[in-house]
Amino acid sequence: MILKKCRPGSVILWRDFTPGHVEVYPFIKDVLRGIERLHLEKLVKGMMLHLQDSFMGIYKVPDGT
């Protein structure tokens, strides 16, 4: 898994991260479920942001403090 290879401060971009388009593109629901699972398993911590006017989500790996 890529998260285990990331150093603090690394940035990960997720494609198809568009919560507002779930009804138009049903596959986005699967992407969001996967990200929710990462949060539940505490593999990602903190916020993941949706880049306005895009299909991209961005996550910065915390520094661990």
PDBQT receptor file of N, H, CA, C and O in Angstrom, charges set to zero:
ATOM      1  N   MET A   1       0.841  -1.180   0.000  1.00  0.00    +0.000 N 
ATOM      2  CA  MET A   1       0.000   0.000   0.000  1.00  0.00    +0.000 C 
ATOM      3  C   MET A   1       0.889   1.246   0.000  1.00  0.00    +0.000 C 
ATOM      4  O   MET A   1       1.877   1.322   0.730  1.00  0.00    +0.000 OA
ATOM      5  N   ILE A   2       0.526   2.190  -0.809  1.00  0.00    +0.000 N 
ATOM      6  H   ILE A   2      -0.277   2.129  -1.401  1.00  0.00    +0.000 HD
ATOM      7  CA  ILE A   2       1.339   3.401  -0.990  1.00  0.00    +0.000 C 
ATOM      8  C   ILE A   2       1.469   4.213   0.296  1.00  0.00    +0.000 C 
ATOM      9  O   ILE A   2       2.503   4.840   0.524  1.00  0.00    +0.000 OA
ATOM     10  N   LEU A   3       0.449   4.210   1.126  1.00  0.00    +0.000 N 
ATOM     11  H   LEU A   3      -0.391   3.700   0.941  1.00  0.00    +0.000 HD
ATOM     12  CA  LEU A   3       0.507   5.006   2.360  1.00  0.00    +0.000 C 
ATOM     13  C   LEU A   3       1.669   4.584   3.252  1.00  0.00    +0.000 C 
ATOM     14  O   LEU A   3       2.256   5.422   3.936  1.00  0.00    +0.000 OA
ATOM     15  N   LYS A   4       2.004   3.313   3.255  1.00  0.00    +0.000 N 
ATOM     16  H   LYS A   4       1.527   2.632   2.699  1.00  0.00    +0.000 HD
ATOM     17  CA  LYS A   4       3.104   2.824   4.091  1.00  0.00    +0.000 C 
ATOM     18  C   LYS A   4       4.461   3.273   3.568  1.00  0.00    +0.000 C 
ATOM     19  O   LYS A   4       5.445   3.264   4.308  1.00  0.00    +0.000 OA
ATOM     20  N   LYS A   5       4.521   3.664   2.309  1.00  0.00    +0.000 N 
ATOM     21  H   LYS A   5       3.722   3.671   1.708  1.00  0.00    +0.000 HD
ATOM     22  CA  LYS A   5       5.777   4.104   1.708  1.00  0.00    +0.000 C 
ATOM     23  C   LYS A   5       5.962   5.620   1.751  1.00  0.00    +0.000 C 
ATOM     24  O   LYS A   5       7.027   6.133   1.408  1.00  0.00    +0.000 OA
ATOM     25  N   CYS A   6       4.921   6.327   2.173  1.00  0.00    +0.000 N 
ATOM     26  H   CYS A   6       4.055   5.910   2.451  1.00  0.00    +0.000 HD
ATOM     27  CA  CYS A   6       4.969   7.785   2.190  1.00  0.00    +0.000 C 
ATOM     28  C   CYS A   6       5.683   8.302   3.436  1.00  0.00    +0.000 C 
ATOM     29  O   CYS A   6       5.545   7.756   4.530  1.00  0.00    +0.000 OA
ATOM     30  N   ARG A   7       6.428   9.342   3.240  1.00  0.00    +0.000 N 
ATOM     31  H   ARG A   7       6.540   9.786   2.351  1.00  0.00    +0.000 HD
ATOM     32  CA  ARG A   7       7.075  10.038   4.353  1.00  0.00    +0.000 C 
ATOM     33  C   ARG A   7       6.147  11.141   4.850  1.00  0.00    +0.000 C 
ATOM     34  O   ARG A   7       5.260  11.582   4.119  1.00  0.00    +0.000 OA
ATOM     35  N   PRO A   8       6.346  11.590   6.094  1.00  0.00    +0.000 N 
ATOM     36  CA  PRO A   8       5.568  12.737   6.573  1.00  0.00    +0.000 C 
ATOM     37  C   PRO A   8       5.703  13.917   5.606  1.00  0.00    +0.000 C 
ATOM     38  O   PRO A   8       6.797  14.236   5.142  1.00  0.00    +0.000 OA
ATOM     39  N   GLY A   9       4.590  14.543   5.320  1.00  0.00    +0.000 N 
ATOM     40  H   GLY A   9       3.701  14.284   5.697  1.00  0.00    +0.000 HD
ATOM     41  CA  GLY A   9       4.590  15.674   4.390  1.00  0.00    +0.000 C 
ATOM     42  C   GLY A   9       4.315  15.276   2.950  1.00  0.00    +0.000 C 
ATOM     43  O   GLY A   9       4.101  16.141   2.101  1.00  0.00    +0.000 OA
ATOM     44  N   SER A  10       4.319  13.961   2.658  1.00  0.00    +0.000 N 
ATOM     45  H   SER A  10       4.493  13.258   3.348  1.00  0.00    +0.000 HD
ATOM     46  CA  SER A  10       3.993  13.519   1.300  1.00  0.00    +0.000 C 
ATOM     47  C   SER A  10       2.572  13.934   0.951  1.00  0.00    +0.000 C 
ATOM     48  O   SER A  10       1.724  14.066   1.833  1.00  0.00    +0.000 OA
ATOM     49  N   VAL A  11       2.316  14.138  -0.327  1.00  0.00    +0.000 N 
ATOM     50  H   VAL A  11       3.005  14.030  -1.043  1.00  0.00    +0.000 HD
ATOM     51  CA  VAL A  11       0.988  14.512  -0.796  1.00  0.00    +0.000 C 
ATOM     52  C   VAL A  11       0.480  13.408  -1.718  1.00  0.00    +0.000 C 
ATOM     53  O   VAL A  11       1.186  12.955  -2.620  1.00  0.00    +0.000 OA
ATOM     54  N   ILE A  12      -0.759  12.987  -1.473  1.00  0.00    +0.000 N 
ATOM     55  H   ILE A  12      -1.332  13.355  -0.741  1.00  0.00    +0.000 HD
ATOM     56  CA  ILE A  12      -1.397  11.967  -2.299  1.00  0.00    +0.000 C 
ATOM     57  C   ILE A  12      -2.597  12.604  -2.971  1.00  0.00    +0.000 C 
ATOM     58  O   ILE A  12      -3.376  13.313  -2.334  1.00  0.00    +0.000 OA
ATOM     59  N   LEU A  13      -2.740  12.346  -4.266  1.00  0.00    +0.000 N 
ATOM     60  H   LEU A  13      -2.107  11.770  -4.783  1.00  0.00    +0.000 HD
ATOM     61  CA  LEU A  13      -3.902  12.813  -5.017  1.00  0.00    +0.000 C 
ATOM     62  C   LEU A  13      -4.782  11.620  -5.351  1.00  0.00    +0.000 C 
ATOM     63  O   LEU A  13      -4.296  10.599  -5.838  1.00  0.00    +0.000 OA
ATOM     64  N   TRP A  14      -6.078  11.751  -5.089  1.00  0.00    +0.000 N 
ATOM     65  H   TRP A  14      -6.473  12.581  -4.694  1.00  0.00    +0.000 HD
ATOM     66  CA  TRP A  14      -7.047  10.713  -5.426  1.00  0.00    +0.000 C 
ATOM     67  C   TRP A  14      -7.881  11.199  -6.594  1.00  0.00    +0.000 C 
ATOM     68  O   TRP A  14      -8.435  12.298  -6.555  1.00  0.00    +0.000 OA
ATOM     69  N   ARG A  15      -7.970  10.386  -7.631  1.00  0.00    +0.000 N 
ATOM     70  H   ARG A  15      -7.520   9.494  -7.663  1.00  0.00    +0.000 HD
ATOM     71  CA  ARG A  15      -8.825  10.707  -8.779  1.00  0.00    +0.000 C 
ATOM     72  C   ARG A  15     -10.241  10.219  -8.469  1.00  0.00    +0.000 C 
ATOM     73  O   ARG A  15     -10.425   9.291  -7.681  1.00  0.00    +0.000 OA
ATOM     74  N   ASP A  16     -11.214  10.832  -9.076  1.00  0.00    +0.000 N 
ATOM     75  H   ASP A  16     -11.065  11.586  -9.716  1.00  0.00    +0.000 HD
ATOM     76  CA  ASP A  16     -12.633  10.488  -8.902  1.00  0.00    +0.000 C 
ATOM     77  C   ASP A  16     -13.121  10.743  -7.479  1.00  0.00    +0.000 C 
ATOM     78  O   ASP A  16     -14.021  10.058  -6.994  1.00  0.00    +0.000 OA
ATOM     79  N   PHE A  17     -12.531  11.718  -6.819  1.00  0.00    +0.000 N 
ATOM     80  H   PHE A  17     -11.800  12.275  -7.213  1.00  0.00    +0.000 HD
ATOM     81  CA  PHE A  17     -12.945  12.132  -5.478  1.00  0.00    +0.000 C 
ATOM     82  C   PHE A  17     -13.857  13.338  -5.640  1.00  0.00    +0.000 C 
ATOM     83  O   PHE A  17     -13.433  14.483  -5.484  1.00  0.00    +0.000 OA
ATOM     84  N   THR A  18     -15.119  13.062  -5.956  1.00  0.00    +0.000 N 
ATOM     85  H   THR A  18     -15.464  12.132  -6.083  1.00  0.00    +0.000 HD
ATOM     86  CA  THR A  18     -16.072  14.136  -6.198  1.00  0.00    +0.000 C 
ATOM     87  C   THR A  18     -17.403  13.802  -5.548  1.00  0.00    +0.000 C 
ATOM     88  O   THR A  18     -18.321  13.338  -6.225  1.00  0.00    +0.000 OA
ATOM     89  N   PRO A  19     -17.523  14.029  -4.252  1.00  0.00    +0.000 N 
ATOM     90  CA  PRO A  19     -18.757  13.668  -3.550  1.00  0.00    +0.000 C 
ATOM     91  C   PRO A  19     -20.023  14.223  -4.204  1.00  0.00    +0.000 C 
ATOM     92  O   PRO A  19     -21.067  13.572  -4.154  1.00  0.00    +0.000 OA
ATOM     93  N   GLY A  20     -19.960  15.379  -4.802  1.00  0.00    +0.000 N 
ATOM     94  H   GLY A  20     -19.113  15.908  -4.843  1.00  0.00    +0.000 HD
ATOM     95  CA  GLY A  20     -21.132  15.989  -5.410  1.00  0.00    +0.000 C 
ATOM     96  C   GLY A  20     -21.584  15.344  -6.711  1.00  0.00    +0.000 C 
ATOM     97  O   GLY A  20     -22.643  15.692  -7.233  1.00  0.00    +0.000 OA
ATOM     98  N   HIS A  21     -20.799  14.410  -7.246  1.00  0.00    +0.000 N 
ATOM     99  H   HIS A  21     -19.938  14.128  -6.822  1.00  0.00    +0.000 HD
ATOM    100  CA  HIS A  21     -21.136  13.785  -8.524  1.00  0.00    +0.000 C 
ATOM    101  C   HIS A  21     -21.531  12.314  -8.394  1.00  0.00    +0.000 C 
ATOM    102  O   HIS A  21     -21.571  11.598  -9.395  1.00  0.00    +0.000 OA
ATOM    103  N   VAL A  22     -21.821  11.858  -7.189  1.00  0.00    +0.000 N 
ATOM    104  H   VAL A  22     -21.789  12.439  -6.376  1.00  0.00    +0.000 HD
ATOM    105  CA  VAL A  22     -22.153  10.451  -6.976  1.00  0.00    +0.000 C 
ATOM    106  C   VAL A  22     -23.361  10.025  -7.813  1.00  0.00    +0.000 C 
ATOM    107  O   VAL A  22     -23.386   8.918  -8.349  1.00  0.00    +0.000 OA
ATOM    108  N   GLU A  23     -24.349  10.892  -7.923  1.00  0.00    +0.000 N 
ATOM    109  H   GLU A  23     -24.329  11.792  -7.488  1.00  0.00    +0.000 HD
ATOM    110  CA  GLU A  23     -25.556  10.531  -8.682  1.00  0.00    +0.000 C 
ATOM    111  C   GLU A  23     -25.278  10.449 -10.181  1.00  0.00    +0.000 C 
ATOM    112  O   GLU A  23     -25.909   9.659 -10.884  1.00  0.00    +0.000 OA
ATOM    113  N   VAL A  24     -24.356  11.242 -10.668  1.00  0.00    +0.000 N 
ATOM    114  H   VAL A  24     -23.843  11.884 -10.097  1.00  0.00    +0.000 HD
ATOM    115  CA  VAL A  24     -24.043  11.254 -12.102  1.00  0.00    +0.000 C 
ATOM    116  C   VAL A  24     -23.086  10.117 -12.455  1.00  0.00    +0.000 C 
ATOM    117  O   VAL A  24     -23.237   9.473 -13.494  1.00  0.00    +0.000 OA
ATOM    118  N   TYR A  25     -22.095   9.870 -11.586  1.00  0.00    +0.000 N 
ATOM    119  H   TYR A  25     -21.972  10.393 -10.742  1.00  0.00    +0.000 HD
ATOM    120  CA  TYR A  25     -21.077   8.842 -11.803  1.00  0.00    +0.000 C 
ATOM    121  C   TYR A  25     -21.095   7.878 -10.612  1.00  0.00    +0.000 C 
ATOM    122  O   TYR A  25     -20.382   8.097  -9.633  1.00  0.00    +0.000 OA
ATOM    123  N   PRO A  26     -21.901   6.817 -10.687  1.00  0.00    +0.000 N 
ATOM    124  CA  PRO A  26     -22.054   5.912  -9.542  1.00  0.00    +0.000 C 
ATOM    125  C   PRO A  26     -20.749   5.288  -9.033  1.00  0.00    +0.000 C 
ATOM    126  O   PRO A  26     -20.658   4.957  -7.850  1.00  0.00    +0.000 OA
ATOM    127  N   PHE A  27     -19.738   5.119  -9.892  1.00  0.00    +0.000 N 
ATOM    128  H   PHE A  27     -19.812   5.388 -10.853  1.00  0.00    +0.000 HD
ATOM    129  CA  PHE A  27     -18.479   4.513  -9.460  1.00  0.00    +0.000 C 
ATOM    130  C   PHE A  27     -17.765   5.367  -8.413  1.00  0.00    +0.000 C 
ATOM    131  O   PHE A  27     -16.926   4.859  -7.669  1.00  0.00    +0.000 OA
ATOM    132  N   ILE A  28     -18.085   6.639  -8.349  1.00  0.00    +0.000 N 
ATOM    133  H   ILE A  28     -18.767   7.052  -8.953  1.00  0.00    +0.000 HD
ATOM    134  CA  ILE A  28     -17.457   7.521  -7.351  1.00  0.00    +0.000 C 
ATOM    135  C   ILE A  28     -17.807   7.054  -5.942  1.00  0.00    +0.000 C 
ATOM    136  O   ILE A  28     -17.018   7.233  -5.013  1.00  0.00    +0.000 OA
ATOM    137  N   LYS A  29     -18.976   6.464  -5.780  1.00  0.00    +0.000 N 
ATOM    138  H   LYS A  29     -19.617   6.319  -6.534  1.00  0.00    +0.000 HD
ATOM    139  CA  LYS A  29     -19.392   5.945  -4.476  1.00  0.00    +0.000 C 
ATOM    140  C   LYS A  29     -18.376   4.909  -3.967  1.00  0.00    +0.000 C 
ATOM    141  O   LYS A  29     -18.086   4.860  -2.772  1.00  0.00    +0.000 OA
ATOM    142  N   ASP A  30     -17.838   4.082  -4.880  1.00  0.00    +0.000 N 
ATOM    143  H   ASP A  30     -18.074   4.122  -5.851  1.00  0.00    +0.000 HD
ATOM    144  CA  ASP A  30     -16.831   3.087  -4.487  1.00  0.00    +0.000 C 
ATOM    145  C   ASP A  30     -15.533   3.752  -4.044  1.00  0.00    +0.000 C 
ATOM    146  O   ASP A  30     -14.906   3.323  -3.075  1.00  0.00    +0.000 OA
ATOM    147  N   VAL A  31     -15.138   4.790  -4.752  1.00  0.00    +0.000 N 
ATOM    148  H   VAL A  31     -15.647   5.138  -5.539  1.00  0.00    +0.000 HD
ATOM    149  CA  VAL A  31     -13.930   5.536  -4.366  1.00  0.00    +0.000 C 
ATOM    150  C   VAL A  31     -14.105   6.117  -2.970  1.00  0.00    +0.000 C 
ATOM    151  O   VAL A  31     -13.216   5.999  -2.127  1.00  0.00    +0.000 OA
ATOM    152  N   LEU A  32     -15.246   6.742  -2.727  1.00  0.00    +0.000 N 
ATOM    153  H   LEU A  32     -15.968   6.839  -3.412  1.00  0.00    +0.000 HD
ATOM    154  CA  LEU A  32     -15.502   7.362  -1.428  1.00  0.00    +0.000 C 
ATOM    155  C   LEU A  32     -15.584   6.318  -0.316  1.00  0.00    +0.000 C 
ATOM    156  O   LEU A  32     -15.139   6.564   0.804  1.00  0.00    +0.000 OA
ATOM    157  N   ARG A  33     -16.157   5.146  -0.629  1.00  0.00    +0.000 N 
ATOM    158  H   ARG A  33     -16.518   4.946  -1.539  1.00  0.00    +0.000 HD
ATOM    159  CA  ARG A  33     -16.193   4.062   0.366  1.00  0.00    +0.000 C 
ATOM    160  C   ARG A  33     -14.785   3.611   0.725  1.00  0.00    +0.000 C 
ATOM    161  O   ARG A  33     -14.493   3.356   1.893  1.00  0.00    +0.000 OA
ATOM    162  N   GLY A  34     -13.918   3.513  -0.264  1.00  0.00    +0.000 N 
ATOM    163  H   GLY A  34     -14.155   3.721  -1.213  1.00  0.00    +0.000 HD
ATOM    164  CA  GLY A  34     -12.534   3.123  -0.014  1.00  0.00    +0.000 C 
ATOM    165  C   GLY A  34     -11.816   4.120   0.877  1.00  0.00    +0.000 C 
ATOM    166  O   GLY A  34     -11.073   3.734   1.778  1.00  0.00    +0.000 OA
ATOM    167  N   ILE A  35     -12.036   5.388   0.627  1.00  0.00    +0.000 N 
ATOM    168  H   ILE A  35     -12.640   5.701  -0.105  1.00  0.00    +0.000 HD
ATOM    169  CA  ILE A  35     -11.406   6.431   1.441  1.00  0.00    +0.000 C 
ATOM    170  C   ILE A  35     -11.981   6.413   2.853  1.00  0.00    +0.000 C 
ATOM    171  O   ILE A  35     -11.250   6.595   3.826  1.00  0.00    +0.000 OA
ATOM    172  N   GLU A  36     -13.288   6.193   2.963  1.00  0.00    +0.000 N 
ATOM    173  H   GLU A  36     -13.881   6.045   2.172  1.00  0.00    +0.000 HD
ATOM    174  CA  GLU A  36     -13.900   6.085   4.289  1.00  0.00    +0.000 C 
ATOM    175  C   GLU A  36     -13.283   4.909   5.069  1.00  0.00    +0.000 C 
ATOM    176  O   GLU A  36     -13.032   5.011   6.270  1.00  0.00    +0.000 OA
ATOM    177  N   ARG A  37     -13.052   3.818   4.376  1.00  0.00    +0.000 N 
ATOM    178  H   ARG A  37     -13.257   3.735   3.400  1.00  0.00    +0.000 HD
ATOM    179  CA  ARG A  37     -12.420   2.649   5.017  1.00  0.00    +0.000 C 
ATOM    180  C   ARG A  37     -11.015   2.987   5.521  1.00  0.00    +0.000 C 
ATOM    181  O   ARG A  37     -10.631   2.579   6.617  1.00  0.00    +0.000 OA
ATOM    182  N   LEU A  38     -10.257   3.728   4.727  1.00  0.00    +0.000 N 
ATOM    183  H   LEU A  38     -10.569   4.059   3.837  1.00  0.00    +0.000 HD
ATOM    184  CA  LEU A  38      -8.918   4.147   5.167  1.00  0.00    +0.000 C 
ATOM    185  C   LEU A  38      -8.998   4.968   6.448  1.00  0.00    +0.000 C 
ATOM    186  O   LEU A  38      -8.158   4.819   7.336  1.00  0.00    +0.000 OA
ATOM    187  N   HIS A  39     -10.008   5.835   6.550  1.00  0.00    +0.000 N 
ATOM    188  H   HIS A  39     -10.690   5.956   5.829  1.00  0.00    +0.000 HD
ATOM    189  CA  HIS A  39     -10.198   6.623   7.772  1.00  0.00    +0.000 C 
ATOM    190  C   HIS A  39     -10.581   5.724   8.946  1.00  0.00    +0.000 C 
ATOM    191  O   HIS A  39     -10.042   5.869  10.044  1.00  0.00    +0.000 OA
ATOM    192  N   LEU A  40     -11.511   4.798   8.714  1.00  0.00    +0.000 N 
ATOM    193  H   LEU A  40     -11.948   4.681   7.823  1.00  0.00    +0.000 HD
ATOM    194  CA  LEU A  40     -11.963   3.908   9.787  1.00  0.00    +0.000 C 
ATOM    195  C   LEU A  40     -10.822   3.038  10.311  1.00  0.00    +0.000 C 
ATOM    196  O   LEU A  40     -10.751   2.754  11.507  1.00  0.00    +0.000 OA
ATOM    197  N   GLU A  41      -9.939   2.620   9.420  1.00  0.00    +0.000 N 
ATOM    198  H   GLU A  41      -9.997   2.851   8.448  1.00  0.00    +0.000 HD
ATOM    199  CA  GLU A  41      -8.794   1.793   9.805  1.00  0.00    +0.000 C 
ATOM    200  C   GLU A  41      -7.622   2.647  10.289  1.00  0.00    +0.000 C 
ATOM    201  O   GLU A  41      -6.549   2.134  10.608  1.00  0.00    +0.000 OA
ATOM    202  N   LYS A  42      -7.852   3.964  10.337  1.00  0.00    +0.000 N 
ATOM    203  H   LYS A  42      -8.723   4.381  10.078  1.00  0.00    +0.000 HD
ATOM    204  CA  LYS A  42      -6.853   4.934  10.804  1.00  0.00    +0.000 C 
ATOM    205  C   LYS A  42      -5.560   4.906   9.979  1.00  0.00    +0.000 C 
ATOM    206  O   LYS A  42      -4.470   5.161  10.492  1.00  0.00    +0.000 OA
ATOM    207  N   LEU A  43      -5.715   4.589   8.684  1.00  0.00    +0.000 N 
ATOM    208  H   LEU A  43      -6.600   4.382   8.268  1.00  0.00    +0.000 HD
ATOM    209  CA  LEU A  43      -4.569   4.629   7.780  1.00  0.00    +0.000 C 
ATOM    210  C   LEU A  43      -4.359   6.028   7.225  1.00  0.00    +0.000 C 
ATOM    211  O   LEU A  43      -3.257   6.378   6.803  1.00  0.00    +0.000 OA
ATOM    212  N   VAL A  44      -5.420   6.825   7.228  1.00  0.00    +0.000 N 
ATOM    213  H   VAL A  44      -6.316   6.541   7.571  1.00  0.00    +0.000 HD
ATOM    214  CA  VAL A  44      -5.291   8.254   6.927  1.00  0.00    +0.000 C 
ATOM    215  C   VAL A  44      -5.858   9.002   8.124  1.00  0.00    +0.000 C 
ATOM    216  O   VAL A  44      -6.851   8.593   8.726  1.00  0.00    +0.000 OA
ATOM    217  N   LYS A  45      -5.211  10.096   8.448  1.00  0.00    +0.000 N 
ATOM    218  H   LYS A  45      -4.404  10.428   7.959  1.00  0.00    +0.000 HD
ATOM    219  CA  LYS A  45      -5.620  10.903   9.608  1.00  0.00    +0.000 C 
ATOM    220  C   LYS A  45      -5.764  12.339   9.148  1.00  0.00    +0.000 C 
ATOM    221  O   LYS A  45      -4.988  12.828   8.326  1.00  0.00    +0.000 OA
ATOM    222  N   GLY A  46      -6.745  12.991   9.679  1.00  0.00    +0.000 N 
ATOM    223  H   GLY A  46      -7.375  12.594  10.347  1.00  0.00    +0.000 HD
ATOM    224  CA  GLY A  46      -6.925  14.379   9.311  1.00  0.00    +0.000 C 
ATOM    225  C   GLY A  46      -7.785  14.528   8.078  1.00  0.00    +0.000 C 
ATOM    226  O   GLY A  46      -8.491  13.605   7.670  1.00  0.00    +0.000 OA
ATOM    227  N   MET A  47      -7.711  15.698   7.499  1.00  0.00    +0.000 N 
ATOM    228  H   MET A  47      -7.137  16.447   7.830  1.00  0.00    +0.000 HD
ATOM    229  CA  MET A  47      -8.602  16.053   6.396  1.00  0.00    +0.000 C 
ATOM    230  C   MET A  47      -8.079  15.605   5.046  1.00  0.00    +0.000 C 
ATOM    231  O   MET A  47      -6.873  15.524   4.811  1.00  0.00    +0.000 OA
ATOM    232  N   MET A  48      -9.021  15.319   4.175  1.00  0.00    +0.000 N 
ATOM    233  H   MET A  48     -10.000  15.384   4.367  1.00  0.00    +0.000 HD
ATOM    234  CA  MET A  48      -8.741  15.133   2.761  1.00  0.00    +0.000 C 
ATOM    235  C   MET A  48      -9.607  16.176   2.070  1.00  0.00    +0.000 C 
ATOM    236  O   MET A  48     -10.796  16.292   2.368  1.00  0.00    +0.000 OA
ATOM    237  N   LEU A  49      -9.040  16.912   1.180  1.00  0.00    +0.000 N 
ATOM    238  H   LEU A  49      -8.074  16.818   0.938  1.00  0.00    +0.000 HD
ATOM    239  CA  LEU A  49      -9.753  18.024   0.564  1.00  0.00    +0.000 C 
ATOM    240  C   LEU A  49     -10.103  17.725  -0.883  1.00  0.00    +0.000 C 
ATOM    241  O   LEU A  49      -9.354  17.051  -1.590  1.00  0.00    +0.000 OA
ATOM    242  N   HIS A  50     -11.244  18.231  -1.314  1.00  0.00    +0.000 N 
ATOM    243  H   HIS A  50     -11.852  18.778  -0.740  1.00  0.00    +0.000 HD
ATOM    244  CA  HIS A  50     -11.628  18.146  -2.719  1.00  0.00    +0.000 C 
ATOM    245  C   HIS A  50     -11.133  19.408  -3.411  1.00  0.00    +0.000 C 
ATOM    246  O   HIS A  50     -11.431  20.518  -2.968  1.00  0.00    +0.000 OA
ATOM    247  N   LEU A  51     -10.387  19.249  -4.481  1.00  0.00    +0.000 N 
ATOM    248  H   LEU A  51     -10.144  18.348  -4.841  1.00  0.00    +0.000 HD
ATOM    249  CA  LEU A  51      -9.911  20.401  -5.239  1.00  0.00    +0.000 C 
ATOM    250  C   LEU A  51     -11.064  20.923  -6.091  1.00  0.00    +0.000 C 
ATOM    251  O   LEU A  51     -11.573  20.221  -6.965  1.00  0.00    +0.000 OA
ATOM    252  N   GLN A  52     -11.458  22.138  -5.829  1.00  0.00    +0.000 N 
ATOM    253  H   GLN A  52     -11.044  22.708  -5.119  1.00  0.00    +0.000 HD
ATOM    254  CA  GLN A  52     -12.606  22.742  -6.496  1.00  0.00    +0.000 C 
ATOM    255  C   GLN A  52     -12.510  22.613  -8.013  1.00  0.00    +0.000 C 
ATOM    256  O   GLN A  52     -11.437  22.759  -8.598  1.00  0.00    +0.000 OA
ATOM    257  N   ASP A  53     -13.654  22.337  -8.635  1.00  0.00    +0.000 N 
ATOM    258  H   ASP A  53     -14.526  22.218  -8.160  1.00  0.00    +0.000 HD
ATOM    259  CA  ASP A  53     -13.763  22.221 -10.095  1.00  0.00    +0.000 C 
ATOM    260  C   ASP A  53     -12.876  21.122 -10.668  1.00  0.00    +0.000 C 
ATOM    261  O   ASP A  53     -12.378  21.233 -11.789  1.00  0.00    +0.000 OA
ATOM    262  N   SER A  54     -12.685  20.058  -9.887  1.00  0.00    +0.000 N 
ATOM    263  H   SER A  54     -13.090  19.967  -8.977  1.00  0.00    +0.000 HD
ATOM    264  CA  SER A  54     -11.881  18.934 -10.366  1.00  0.00    +0.000 C 
ATOM    265  C   SER A  54     -12.481  17.631  -9.857  1.00  0.00    +0.000 C 
ATOM    266  O   SER A  54     -13.449  17.635  -9.096  1.00  0.00    +0.000 OA
ATOM    267  N   PHE A  55     -11.910  16.545 -10.272  1.00  0.00    +0.000 N 
ATOM    268  H   PHE A  55     -11.123  16.542 -10.890  1.00  0.00    +0.000 HD
ATOM    269  CA  PHE A  55     -12.280  15.226  -9.778  1.00  0.00    +0.000 C 
ATOM    270  C   PHE A  55     -11.206  14.721  -8.821  1.00  0.00    +0.000 C 
ATOM    271  O   PHE A  55     -11.085  13.513  -8.619  1.00  0.00    +0.000 OA
ATOM    272  N   MET A  56     -10.434  15.611  -8.237  1.00  0.00    +0.000 N 
ATOM    273  H   MET A  56     -10.532  16.593  -8.402  1.00  0.00    +0.000 HD
ATOM    274  CA  MET A  56      -9.277  15.231  -7.422  1.00  0.00    +0.000 C 
ATOM    275  C   MET A  56      -9.483  15.538  -5.945  1.00  0.00    +0.000 C 
ATOM    276  O   MET A  56     -10.027  16.577  -5.571  1.00  0.00    +0.000 OA
ATOM    277  N   GLY A  57      -9.032  14.601  -5.124  1.00  0.00    +0.000 N 
ATOM    278  H   GLY A  57      -8.591  13.757  -5.429  1.00  0.00    +0.000 HD
ATOM    279  CA  GLY A  57      -8.937  14.813  -3.688  1.00  0.00    +0.000 C 
ATOM    280  C   GLY A  57      -7.461  14.883  -3.337  1.00  0.00    +0.000 C 
ATOM    281  O   GLY A  57      -6.639  14.247  -3.998  1.00  0.00    +0.000 OA
ATOM    282  N   ILE A  58      -7.120  15.626  -2.336  1.00  0.00    +0.000 N 
ATOM    283  H   ILE A  58      -7.787  16.143  -1.799  1.00  0.00    +0.000 HD
ATOM    284  CA  ILE A  58      -5.722  15.781  -1.946  1.00  0.00    +0.000 C 
ATOM    285  C   ILE A  58      -5.583  15.496  -0.454  1.00  0.00    +0.000 C 
ATOM    286  O   ILE A  58      -6.405  15.918   0.360  1.00  0.00    +0.000 OA
ATOM    287  N   TYR A  59      -4.529  14.776  -0.125  1.00  0.00    +0.000 N 
ATOM    288  H   TYR A  59      -3.861  14.433  -0.787  1.00  0.00    +0.000 HD
ATOM    289  CA  TYR A  59      -4.269  14.395   1.265  1.00  0.00    +0.000 C 
ATOM    290  C   TYR A  59      -2.786  14.580   1.537  1.00  0.00    +0.000 C 
ATOM    291  O   TYR A  59      -1.941  14.141   0.758  1.00  0.00    +0.000 OA
ATOM    292  N   LYS A  60      -2.481  15.229   2.643  1.00  0.00    +0.000 N 
ATOM    293  H   LYS A  60      -3.167  15.586   3.276  1.00  0.00    +0.000 HD
ATOM    294  CA  LYS A  60      -1.087  15.412   3.051  1.00  0.00    +0.000 C 
ATOM    295  C   LYS A  60      -0.832  14.509   4.258  1.00  0.00    +0.000 C 
ATOM    296  O   LYS A  60      -1.530  14.596   5.268  1.00  0.00    +0.000 OA
ATOM    297  N   VAL A  61       0.165  13.652   4.142  1.00  0.00    +0.000 N 
ATOM    298  H   VAL A  61       0.732  13.582   3.322  1.00  0.00    +0.000 HD
ATOM    299  CA  VAL A  61       0.517  12.737   5.217  1.00  0.00    +0.000 C 
ATOM    300  C   VAL A  61       1.027  13.564   6.393  1.00  0.00    +0.000 C 
ATOM    301  O   VAL A  61       1.969  14.343   6.249  1.00  0.00    +0.000 OA
ATOM    302  N   PRO A  62       0.398  13.391   7.562  1.00  0.00    +0.000 N 
ATOM    303  CA  PRO A  62       0.803  14.190   8.723  1.00  0.00    +0.000 C 
ATOM    304  C   PRO A  62       2.215  13.858   9.192  1.00  0.00    +0.000 C 
ATOM    305  O   PRO A  62       2.770  12.811   8.858  1.00  0.00    +0.000 OA
ATOM    306  N   ASP A  63       2.778  14.768   9.967  1.00  0.00    +0.000 N 
ATOM    307  H   ASP A  63       2.327  15.618  10.238  1.00  0.00    +0.000 HD
ATOM    308  CA  ASP A  63       4.153  14.587  10.436  1.00  0.00    +0.000 C 
ATOM    309  C   ASP A  63       4.253  13.696  11.664  1.00  0.00    +0.000 C 
ATOM    310  O   ASP A  63       5.356  13.423  12.139  1.00  0.00    +0.000 OA
ATOM    311  N   GLY A  64       3.122  13.239  12.184  1.00  0.00    +0.000 N 
ATOM    312  H   GLY A  64       2.227  13.460  11.799  1.00  0.00    +0.000 HD
ATOM    313  CA  GLY A  64       3.157  12.313  13.308  1.00  0.00    +0.000 C 
ATOM    314  C   GLY A  64       3.198  12.961  14.667  1.00  0.00    +0.000 C 
ATOM    315  O   GLY A  64       3.240  12.254  15.674  1.00  0.00    +0.000 OA
ATOM    316  N   THR A  65       3.187  14.287  14.738  1.00  0.00    +0.000 N 
ATOM    317  H   THR A  65       3.153  14.861  13.920  1.00  0.00    +0.000 HD
ATOM    318  CA  THR A  65       3.215  14.948  16.036  1.00  0.00    +0.000 C 
ATOM    319  C   THR A  65       1.831  15.165  16.561  1.00  0.00    +0.000 C 
ATOM    320  O   THR A  65       1.663  15.713  17.651  1.00  0.00    +0.000 OA
TER     321      THR A  65
